[in-house]
Amino acid sequence: MNKLFDKAHRHHGHHHGCNDLKTIHALKNGEVAKIKDILGGRNFINRAESLGIREGVQITKISSQMMSGPITVKVGQTQIAIGHRMAMRIILE
Amino acid sequence: MKKVLLVGNPNVGKSVVFSRLTGVHVVASNYSGTTVEYTKGTMRIGSEKAEVLDIPGTYSLSPDSKAEQVAAEMINNFKEEDGNIFVNVIDSTNLERNLALTLELIKKKIPLVVCLNMWDEAKHTGVEIDVEKLEQILGVPVVPTTGITGEGIKNLVSCFNKAKLSKFTFKDKWHAIGKIIEVVQELKHRHHTFGERLGDASIHRFWGIPISLLVLLISFTIIRLIGESLITYILEPLFNNIWAPIMMKLSTILGGKGVIHHVVIGNLVDGQIDFVESLGLLTTGLFVPIAMVLPYIIGFYLILSFLEDSGYLPRLGILVDNFMHKLGIHGLAIVPMLLGLGCNVPGAMAARILETKRERFIASTMMAIAVPCFAQLAMVVGLVGKHGALALSMVFGTLFIVWVLLGFFLNKIMKGESPEIFIEIPPYRLPSFRVLMKKLWMRVWAFIKEAIPFMLLGVLFMNLLYALHIIDFIGKLTEPIITGILGLPKEAVGALIVGFLRKDVAIGMLSPLNMNMEQLVIASVVLTMYFPCIATFTVLLKELGIKDMLKSSAIMIFSTLLVGGIMNIFL
């Protein structure tokens, strides 16, 4: 299920260039934004929620690694590392 | 017996609280997933004896990894009549996120006590929690504690009898948590601490890698310094000046030859005991573990424990994540790899922190084949190091290349895809000296207790093999492989046999074989790769299951012959 979604999403991303949806990738280090939506299967959303990443929450970008490496964000008091592609599914306002 | 179950998110200090309650010391670190299986201990509540269970951390009762599954199962199997109680350990600096599990536990209708751990850190970081109000809302006892210092633990124990089912009800979990937080928590603004700045720098896209190289360089320098100093200034003089004369006397008493002399003292080299080459129980059998391996084990575990407790390891994981993905595992897999570098047994256990079976198979196989344990590594340094740094870099360089290629191929061949990293990064903490020493002692003691008897057994076994001419016999049988493919003398098969028992002893057995540098390099690589020692094998079998272990073993043997054969051709 997750995998299906992955493909669908990549496909979607390809056509629209993802430019219409703002993700963490667009933030500078230290910049803050509010989460608008989280796209994905139940598993991914649950996992994100349990780490404190959910709709309406403020996140701060800390850093990103080179060549599409993981992105680090701060949510509440916690720092979280998210894989590059997973981070694409977190849509910001 | 009544049971007390410690449950909570990963890295909230459950194991530290567990140690405080039971007096049983378990390894605790500053990252998620140190505890991969539950640990049992006992304690007294008043006059009653109770069993305490330290359960691996979990974010929710619908688990993602094998370690988390343990927790979910224990909670879902709860029966009221057992009289068990659950202690929900919470990281006070992260109340909001931790409450998610608390509310899930409340829904399960289990008798609960909430333990607000890391209370001192919450105070320092400007998090204020109104304990009384929280207690009122949740309707279960709430106790602030600082596990590391033991503060509040007595209060916690006195509340165990007041554990009860919560009457708190809610519709939407996060909405309810939001409301609770609004009432009970106050955040004070504060400036960035030095630790936070350092934390950000160590995962910076440009500075991260240089910093990690510096950390590794410093780490290995310290390990070498500790190892070499202990050997040169304490252990070698001890063996040469005190133990050697005693052994020489014993040798004379035993008549200088014969079966018993051979087993106890071994062969005399030029009429003298050579602690490396004599291969007797009381000579080489003691010298190898105590004077060659132990010093480096102490250095390694000191550094590893420091890195674990400081919170650096997950950050290193993030830096290498991208690269590790090409090998079919994600960055956090450096944890089993580094633990495996100490001893493959805990390394194989730690593979549980990886989410999928595929990742666990790849990581375990890579570790078992290409990561030597530190005992073996110390022996290789001692033996091959005599031929210079080039010889050593050939051994470890080859193993590293094998490690990378193996991951790369397994990732290509195996079905499926490994998930991306998605982890919590703990804050940097300055490790407490007392805790660090305790942890170092636990690990060193485990080595002494488990490794030394096995090494003595290894030496004894080896002597038997020689005495009964078994090595000659098997040597002749396996000559086409050992000599034909790998280019080693046929007696080297003895090391391969003993290697099942202890790999460090096996490396030591190469010493009297008069091999040249190339042969020593090949033999060291082959001994690392061909098969895990029996202790590691047993754990791997349990973790992977028979079918996967067979697959993994086939890969081990095949890759050993391939790599050894290629090295034999080109060296």
Interface residues (C-beta under 8 A of the other chain):
Chain A: K3 N43 N46 R47 A48 E49 S50 L51 G52 R54 I62 S63 S64 Q65 M66 M67 S68 G69 P70 T72 V75 G76 Q77 T78 Q79 I80 A81 I82 G83 H84 R85 M86
Chain B: Y59 S60 S62 D64 T93 N94 E96 R97 A100 L101 T125 V127 W174 G199 D200 I203 H204 R205 G208 P314 G317 I318 L319 D321 N322 H330 G331 E417 P419 E420 I421 F422 I423 E424 I425 P427
